[in-house]
Amino acid sequence: MKKFVIGDIHGGYKALEQCLDRSGFDDNKDLLISLGDVCDGWPETKECINRLLKIKHEIHCLGNHDDWASDWMRYGSMPSIWTSQGGMATLESYDLGKTIPEEHINYLSNSVLKYEDNNCLFVHAGFNWYVPIEENDKHEIIWDRNLFNDAIKHPDNVYGKYEEIFIGHTTTSRFSDIPIKYANVWFLDQGAGWEGKLSIMNIDTHEFWQSDKVETLYPKYHGRRK
């Protein structure tokens, strides 16, 4: 089994397919860890989740956009901060709520906050490394940017007990268009929800593959860009 990790997909089904194809990912044999935010931005959230459900070994870490979308699917919640930050694309992907498969509701509601494997940690945004990961609440794990910022400022640090940490959430597009590592933290969000590319990485070898710029795959849509 090969093990892969993928960054924030944000409704970019075409980019997801490119990453899976270019990396040679095997739906039946390989493991895919998604760092969250499969929802919101580009127009194909429904197609993205359908595609991920076809993968035999897939672990989805909850992202903040997934949390918003899950609340809408289950409770009808539609805060303006969500709809203005890509949520409208998810609403439209599901025909404004007319076509929400039960398995999609379960997919998001059963997402994990963290995943640990072979001394590696996978979370959407970050965590407070001064306390055990188990003491971090959902908000810290799906929203916090302190790990991202601190790792850049202190690249010689080791955060937590982990050999490597993989995060998404905060785009690197202002300084890197490829996955990049500071300290023991890999940044896997290259701005696929905006103007950038989607990245997938082999966890063991660190070889990575990327989609085309997602905005070129959906020229009639603006993604999370205003």
C-alpha positions as CSV (number, residue, x, y, z in Angstrom):
1,M,0.0,0.0,0.0
2,K,1.3,3.4,-1.0
3,K,0.2,6.3,1.3
4,F,-0.7,9.7,-0.1
5,V,-1.9,13.0,1.4
6,I,-3.8,15.7,-0.6
7,G,-4.4,19.3,0.2
8,D,-7.6,21.4,0.1
9,I,-9.8,20.4,-2.9
10,H,-12.5,23.1,-2.6
11,G,-14.9,21.6,-5.1
12,G,-12.3,21.2,-7.8
13,Y,-13.2,17.8,-9.1
14,K,-11.2,18.2,-12.3
15,A,-8.1,19.0,-10.2
16,L,-8.7,16.0,-8.0
17,E,-8.9,13.7,-10.9
18,Q,-5.7,15.1,-12.3
19,C,-3.9,14.6,-9.0
20,L,-5.1,11.0,-8.7
21,D,-4.2,10.2,-12.3
22,R,-0.8,11.9,-12.3
23,S,0.3,10.3,-9.0
24,G,-0.8,6.8,-10.2
25,F,-3.1,6.4,-7.3
26,D,-4.8,3.0,-7.0
27,D,-8.3,3.3,-5.6
28,N,-8.3,-0.3,-4.3
29,K,-4.7,-0.6,-2.9
30,D,-3.5,2.8,-1.8
31,L,-4.4,5.1,1.1
32,L,-5.4,8.7,0.7
33,I,-5.5,11.1,3.5
34,S,-7.4,14.3,2.7
35,L,-6.5,17.3,4.8
36,G,-10.0,18.7,4.6
37,D,-12.0,21.4,2.8
38,V,-13.3,19.2,0.0
39,C,-16.2,21.7,0.0
40,D,-16.7,25.2,-1.2
41,G,-15.2,27.3,-4.0
42,W,-15.4,25.5,-7.4
43,P,-18.6,24.1,-8.6
44,E,-18.2,20.3,-8.1
45,T,-18.2,19.6,-4.4
46,K,-20.8,16.8,-5.0
47,E,-18.6,15.2,-7.6
48,C,-15.6,15.4,-5.4
49,I,-17.2,13.6,-2.5
50,N,-18.6,11.0,-4.9
51,R,-15.1,10.4,-6.2
52,L,-13.5,10.2,-2.7
53,L,-16.2,7.6,-1.7
54,K,-14.9,5.3,-4.5
55,I,-11.5,5.0,-2.7
56,K,-11.3,1.9,-0.6
57,H,-8.9,3.4,1.9
58,E,-9.6,7.1,2.4
59,I,-9.4,9.2,5.6
60,H,-10.9,12.6,5.6
61,C,-9.8,15.2,8.1
62,L,-12.4,17.8,8.9
63,G,-11.8,21.3,7.5
64,N,-13.6,24.5,8.5
65,H,-15.4,24.6,5.1
66,D,-16.5,21.0,5.6
67,D,-17.8,21.9,9.0
68,W,-19.9,24.7,7.5
69,A,-21.2,22.5,4.7
70,S,-22.0,19.7,7.2
71,D,-24.0,22.0,9.4
72,W,-26.0,23.1,6.3
73,M,-26.6,19.5,5.2
74,R,-27.8,18.4,8.6
75,Y,-29.4,21.5,10.1
76,G,-30.0,24.0,7.2
77,S,-27.4,26.5,8.7
78,M,-26.3,29.1,6.1
79,P,-24.2,31.8,7.8
80,S,-23.3,34.6,5.4
81,I,-19.6,34.1,6.2
82,W,-19.9,30.6,4.7
83,T,-21.9,31.5,1.6
84,S,-19.6,34.5,0.9
85,Q,-16.5,32.3,1.2
86,G,-17.4,29.7,-1.4
87,G,-20.4,28.1,0.2
88,M,-22.7,29.2,-2.6
89,A,-20.9,26.9,-4.9
90,T,-21.6,24.0,-2.6
91,L,-25.3,25.0,-2.4
92,E,-25.5,25.1,-6.2
93,S,-23.7,21.7,-6.5
94,Y,-26.5,20.1,-4.5
95,D,-29.3,22.0,-6.3
96,L,-29.8,24.2,-3.2
97,G,-30.4,21.2,-1.0
98,K,-32.7,19.2,-3.3
99,T,-30.1,16.5,-3.9
100,I,-28.0,15.7,-0.9
101,P,-27.2,12.0,-0.7
102,E,-27.2,10.5,2.8
103,E,-23.8,9.1,2.2
104,H,-22.4,12.6,1.7
105,I,-23.9,13.8,4.9
106,N,-22.3,10.8,6.6
107,Y,-19.0,11.4,4.9
108,L,-18.7,14.9,6.3
109,S,-20.1,14.1,9.7
110,N,-17.8,11.1,10.1
111,S,-14.7,13.1,9.3
112,V,-11.8,12.9,11.8
113,L,-10.3,15.8,13.5
114,K,-6.8,14.3,13.4
115,Y,-5.1,11.2,12.0
116,E,-1.8,9.8,13.3
117,D,0.3,7.2,11.4
118,N,3.9,6.1,11.8
119,N,4.8,9.1,13.9
120,C,3.1,11.5,11.5
121,L,0.2,13.8,12.3
122,F,-2.4,15.0,9.8
123,V,-4.8,17.9,10.6
124,H,-6.5,20.5,8.6
125,A,-5.2,23.7,10.1
126,G,-2.9,23.2,13.1
127,F,-2.9,22.7,16.8
128,N,-1.6,24.0,20.1
129,W,1.7,22.1,20.4
130,Y,2.1,23.0,24.1
131,V,-0.5,20.5,25.1
132,P,-1.2,16.9,23.8
133,I,-3.2,16.8,20.6
134,E,-6.1,15.2,22.4
135,E,-6.5,18.4,24.5
136,N,-7.0,20.5,21.4
137,D,-10.6,21.3,20.6
138,K,-12.2,21.3,17.1
139,H,-11.8,25.1,16.6
140,E,-8.1,24.9,17.1
141,I,-7.7,22.0,14.8
142,I,-9.8,23.3,11.9
143,W,-9.1,27.1,12.2
144,D,-5.8,27.8,14.0
145,R,-2.9,29.4,11.9
146,N,-0.4,29.7,14.7
147,L,1.4,26.5,13.7
148,F,1.7,27.7,10.1
149,N,3.1,31.1,11.1
150,D,5.4,29.8,13.9
151,A,7.0,27.1,11.7
152,I,7.9,29.8,9.1
153,K,9.5,32.0,11.8
154,H,11.2,29.1,13.6
155,P,12.2,26.5,11.0
156,D,14.5,24.7,13.4
157,N,11.8,23.9,15.9
158,V,10.2,20.5,16.3
159,Y,6.4,20.8,17.0
160,G,4.9,18.2,19.1
161,K,6.1,14.6,19.3
162,Y,5.9,14.0,15.6
163,E,8.5,13.4,13.0
164,E,6.3,15.1,10.4
165,I,3.1,17.1,10.5
166,F,0.9,17.7,7.4
167,I,-1.5,20.6,7.2
168,G,-3.7,22.4,4.7
169,H,-5.9,25.4,5.4
170,T,-3.5,28.3,4.8
171,T,-2.4,28.8,1.2
172,T,1.4,29.1,0.4
173,S,0.7,30.8,-2.9
174,R,2.2,34.1,-1.8
175,F,5.7,32.5,-1.4
176,S,5.5,28.9,-2.9
177,D,3.5,27.2,-5.5
178,I,4.6,23.7,-4.5
179,P,4.4,21.8,-1.2
180,I,7.0,23.2,1.2
181,K,8.3,22.1,4.6
182,Y,9.3,24.4,7.6
183,A,10.5,22.8,10.8
184,N,8.7,19.4,10.9
185,V,5.6,20.8,9.2
186,W,4.6,20.2,5.6
187,F,2.3,22.8,4.0
188,L,0.0,21.2,1.4
189,D,-2.4,24.0,0.5
190,Q,-1.2,25.7,-2.7
191,G,-4.3,27.7,-3.2
192,A,-6.5,25.3,-5.2
193,G,-9.6,27.1,-3.9
194,W,-8.3,30.4,-5.3
195,E,-5.9,30.8,-8.3
196,G,-3.4,28.0,-7.4
197,K,-2.9,24.2,-7.8
198,L,-4.1,21.1,-6.0
199,S,-1.2,19.0,-4.6
200,I,-0.9,15.4,-3.7
201,M,2.2,13.8,-2.0
202,N,3.5,10.4,-1.4
203,I,3.9,10.5,2.4
204,D,6.9,8.1,2.5
205,T,9.0,9.5,-0.5
206,H,7.7,13.1,-0.4
207,E,7.4,13.0,-4.2
208,F,4.4,15.2,-5.2
209,W,2.2,15.9,-8.2
210,Q,-0.1,18.8,-8.9
211,S,-3.1,19.7,-11.0
212,D,-3.2,22.5,-13.5
213,K,-4.1,25.9,-12.0
214,V,-7.7,25.2,-11.0
215,E,-9.0,28.5,-12.4
216,T,-7.9,27.3,-15.9
217,L,-10.0,24.1,-15.4
218,Y,-13.1,26.2,-14.6
219,P,-12.8,29.3,-16.7
220,K,-16.5,30.3,-16.3
221,Y,-16.3,30.3,-12.5
222,H,-14.4,32.4,-10.0
223,G,-13.9,29.8,-7.2
224,R,-13.2,31.6,-3.9
225,R,-12.0,34.7,-5.7
226,K,-14.3,37.7,-5.5
